[in-house]
């Protein structure tokens, strides 16, 4: 089936910072994002036909926290709104589906989170198996350390390979990074993305509306998301079959020699896993934004990866891009989105 052509036309995010003032409802972070998008695209709030948000009541510490966030939009006149208890990348997927079905022509997806408001590791432990894992209250970095050790013992990667990922982000030398002490053996501080507070928003539109709003729409050429078993002992932690499957669907028969890849990996070794699953050639620019490793803004990190990938096309710095988002412990759920400038946006969307 041939779907209508749909493109990302706008992206904005608040600073990824450790510890922000304000409440956990995200209003203070979201309003500047929305205002920037309205100004950049020359639209008003009422031009948006569908809104979808991604956030977590557990993270915010309140029931129906996404309802409080609607204060940043304004509920009058009434809006057409939905929500996912996931990263904002999955909210954007719902918005894409909404346009693909012909119900709307212009939508905005946003995600927000304030992980520094409490003990985020205890919060994240609640998404693990409630019988065998959650009672141990494992920190995310402890689980990731087990994954990293599995890859090192299998010879899939080395500590130098992990440090090379961090070196690209930090600008430090691999030797200096390897001289640092372990935080959670075999992970050092540079292997672990710091938790940061942030919000992000992306505007997506049907082809006609997209061409009215921007000169270089970032057309969606493929989109898929898949899930691996939540049972850590039932899967090989050194690979990501769900990422590979999502990539196969998203890329289809198109070349994987893209200009830019934004990968949502909060640990250095996970970037190695994702890149291998995507089968990206060495020529691809990886995470020019700094990636999730520069700041793990829960519930907007994945949406930021899609937004940054689209931004490369919107600004003319790239003609093709791929974005990856993840959710859940140890790369449990993975999304892959392929994007292209107009002259390369060919074939069916998946």
N, C-alpha and C positions, 0 to 999 in steps of 0.2 A: 504494500500500500504506500502510495506517495503522500506524505504529509505536507501541509503548507510550510513555506519557508518562514522560519522564526529566527529572530536575531536579538542579541544582547546589545542594548544601546546606551546604557549608563551604569556607572559603578561608583560607590562612595563608601568610605569606612572611617570610623573614628580611630584615633591613635591606639595602637596596641601597647598598653602600659600596665605596669605592675601596680595595682592598687589605684582605683579612681574614687573620687568623691561621688556622692549621690547614692541613690537606692539601687536595688537589684532589679527594678522593673525596666531598666534600659532607656527610659524616656530621655534623660540628659544626653545619652550617647546617640540616640536615634534622630532627634530633631535636627542637628546639624547635617547629618547624612541626607535626610529628606530635602532639607533646604538647598543643599548643593545640587542634588539631582534636579529639583524643580528649575533652578537657575541655569544649569548646564543645558538642559533640554528645552527650556522655554515652555514648560508646562506648569499646571497647577495641581493641587491635590485632587481636585474633582475630575481631572483627566484620567487618573488611574482607575481602571475598571475592575481590578481584582488585586487584593492584597493577601500575601501569605507569609507567615512568620515561623521562625524556628527558634525554640528556646526550651528551657527545662524548669519545671516546677521544683524539682529537687535542688537544682543549682540556685534558684532564686529564693528558696526557702518559703514559698507561699503557693497556695493553690491558685490555679488559673492565672499564673503570673502574666501570661500573654495578653490577658484582658487589660491589665494595668498599663501595658506598653501601648495600647491603642490611644492613650492620652497624647502620644507623640504624633498621631495622625489627625485626631479629631473625629469624633463619631457622628457629627452632624454636618452636612446631611449624611444619612446612613451609608455605610460602605459594605462592599461585598468582600468578606474576609474569611480566611481559613488559617489553620495552624498545624504544625507538625512538632512532635516532641523529639526533634532531631536537629542536626546542624542546618543552618539556613540553606545549604546546598540542596537539601531535600525539599525545602519550601520552594526553591526556584524550580525544581523539577515539577512540582504540582502546578506552578504558574505556567510552565511550558505546556503541560498537558491541557490546562484550561484554554490556552490560546489554540492549541492543535485541534481541539474539539469544536472550535469556532464560536465558543461562548463569549469570549472577549478578544480585544485586539491589543490591549496595553495593560501590563501587570507589573507589580513591584513585589519582590521578595526580600525579606530582611531576616537577619539573625542577630541575637545579642546574648551576652552572658557576662557575669561578674564572678569568675571562679575564685578571686582573691578575697571574697567576702567571708569565706569560712574555710573549713578543712576539706579542700577539694578532693584529696585522695580518699578520704572516708566516703565522700559522696559518690565518687566514681566506682568504689568497691561494690556499691549496691547494684550495679548493672552486671555483675558477674553471677555465676551459678549460685543460687541461694542456699544450696545444700552443702556443696563441697568446697567452694571458693570464698564466697562472701563472708562466712563466719571467721575467716582468717584475716579479714580486713587488709588485703594486700594493697600496697601503694602501686600506682601505675608504673612508676619507675622500677619497682621490684619485679613486676611481671615482665616489663620490657627487658630487664636484665637477663631473665631466664631465656627470653627469645634471642637476645644478642649472643648469649653463651652458646646456645644451640647452634647458631650459625658459625661461630668461631670454632667450635669443636668439630663441626662437619666440614670445615675448610671452605665454606661458602663465601665468607669475607674475612678480613683481618681487621685488627684495631686500627691499622694505618688507613684502610679503606674508609672506616667510620670517621676517622679524624679528617680525612680529605674532604668529606661532605661538610663538616663543621668549618674547615678552613675556608671553603668557598663563601660561606655565610659571614664568618667573623673577620676574615682577612689575616688571621694568625697563621703561623707556619705549622705544618703537620708535626714536626719534631717538638715544638713548644707545647702543642696540645697533648701529645703523648706523654710528656713529662709531668702532666698534672696528676693529682691523686684521684683515685676512684671515689665515686659517690655511691654507686651501687654496682659493685664489680660484676661485669666488666665496663660499666658505663661511667664516664667522667662527666663533669658538669657540662662540657660543650656538646655531649651526646644527647642532652635532654633539653627540650624546648621549655622555656619558662612559661608558667601560666600567666596570662595577661587578660585584662578586661577590655572589651571592645564590642562594637556593633558594626554591621555592614549591610548595605542595601544594593540591589541590582534591579535595573529596569529592563524588561524584556518585551518584545513587540512582534506582531505579525509583520510580514515584509513591507506592505504598503505604508504602515505607520512608521516602521523603522526608517525607511528612506526619507520620510518627511522630517524626522527628528535629527538624524546624523548623516554625515557624508560617507562614513565607512562602517556600516553595521557589521557586527561580529556574528555571522550566521552559524547557527547550530547545525552541524552536519551529522552528529551521532550522539546518543545519550543512553546510558544504561547504568544500573546499579545492582549489585549482587551481594550475597551474604555467605560467610563461612560458618562452620559450627561454633557455637559458644563453648563447647567442650574442648578445652585446650589440649587435652590428651588424645583427642580424636583427630587432630590434624597436625601436619608438619608446619611448625611455626616459622620455618625459614623461607617459606614460599607463600604466595597469596593467590590461590586459584580464583577467588571471586574477582580480584582485580583483573586477572588475565581474561576471564570470561567477559567481564564488562567491557574491557578494551576490545576484544574480538567483535563484540556487537557494535560498539561505538565507532570503531574504525571501519568495520566492514572490509571492503576490498581496497580502501584508500591507503596511500602510503603513510608510513609512520615516521617519515622524515619531515617532521614538523619544525617550525622555527622556534617555538617556545613550549615548555612544559612547566606547569605549576603543580607541584606534587604535595599533597597534604600528609606529611610524615612528621610526627612530633619527636621522633628519635632518629639519629643518624642512620642506624642500621635499617630502619624501616624505609628510608628513602631508597636504599640499595635494593630492598625487596620489591618496592613498587616499580622502580625503574626497570628492573629485570622482568617483572610481570607485564609491563607495558611494551617491552621489547623496543625501547627507544635507542636509536643510534647515537654514537658519541657526539655527533654534530649538533644535537639539540641543546639549546640554552635551557638549563634547569634552574627554576626558581629565581629569576632575576629580581623578584620582589624581596628575596630573603627567605621566603617559604614559611611554613609553620614553625620551623626550627628557630626563627627569630622571635616568635611569640605565639604561644598556643592559646589563642582566644577561643575558648570553647563556645560552640554553637554559632560562631561566625567564621572560624578558620577555613572551613571548606568552601563557604560562599566567597570568601576573599580569594581563594585560589581560582575559582571560576571568574570572578570579577577582574583579577589581575591578568589572567590569560586573555580575556576579552579586551581589556584595556590596551594590550599590546597591538591588537588589530585595530581598535578604534582610533588609536593615535598614529597608525601607519608604520609602526615598528616591526610588525610581523604580518604575514598573510595567512599562516596556519598556526594553530595552537591546540594543546590538549590540557585539560585540567583534571585533577584527581582530588576527591574528598573521601575522608574516612570517618567512621563512627564506631563506637564500641571498643572494647579492649583488644589490643594486639591485632589491629587491622581486621576486625571481625566483619565490618560492612564497608563496601567500597563502591564509589561512583566514578565514572569516567565520562567526560564531555569533550567532544571534538568540535573545534570552531574554525571558521575560515572567512577570509575576506570575500567579497562578492565574486571576483573572477575565478575563485577556486571552489565556490559553494555549489557542488554538482552532486547529483545522485540523490537517492532517497534518504531521509532521516530515519534512524532506527529507534 
